[in-house]
Amino acid sequence: MSAKKILIVDDDAFIRRPLEFILREEGFLPVTAVDGEDGLAKLESVRPDLIVLDVMMPGMDGFDVCRHVRTDPRFASIPVVLLTAKGQESDRERGLAAGATLFMSKPYSPSEMVRRVREILFARETGGTRP
């Protein structure tokens, strides 16, 4: 089985780079994007197995990117993990309404992130439900 591609979309290099490192160390193939527009452009070429998406970004925010992914039939089934410093319940509800598979708050535990990514990908491969 080939390594799973994870698209990381975050404007903050201090979040993006460590997450890229952690996922690579765990056997994934991370690809990074610096904002929503860059993420959508890379979505076309990368065809990731999962997207980790920051909510608060300049220009197109993570909610908008998630909605775009969900309305495009080519990408609608790709799991999306929204990662944000906004941990309020209303933000979580907004993220899930936009179509996110999972909503995680920053700061996140690297081991928890890897565990959740693995759970989501396993559920997707086996036809299971979302975590």
Residue, then its C-alpha position, 0 to 999 in steps of 0.5 A: m500500500s502506498a503512503k497516504k497524501i495529506l494536504i496541510v493548508d495553514d498560513d503559519a509556518f510555525i504550525r505548518r512545518p512541524l505538522e509536516f515533519i510529524l506526518r512525514e515521520e509517521g509515514f505519510l506524504p505531506v504536501t503544504a499550502v500557505d493559504g486557501e487559494d494555494g490549497l485549492a490549487k494544490l488539491e487539483s494536482v495532489r489529490p490528497d487522501l486527507i486535508v488538514l485545514d487551518v480556519m483563520m487564514p487571510g483571504m479565503d478562510g478554512f470554512d470557505v475552503c472546506r465548503h468548496v471541497r464539499t461542493d466539488p464532486r471530485f473532492a467531496s469525499i476527501p476527509v477534512v480536519l479543521l485545525t484552529a485556535k478558535g475553540q468555541e462551540s459555535d466555531r466547531e458547529r460552523g466547521l462541521a456545518a461546512g463539511a469538516t470531518l473533524f474539528m481540532s483546536k490548537p495547540y494540538s497534541p502531535s500524537e493525538m493528531v496522528r491518531r485521529v488522521r489514522e482513524i479517519l483514513f482507516a474508516r475511509e478505507t473500510g467504509g466505517t463511520r467518521p470518528 
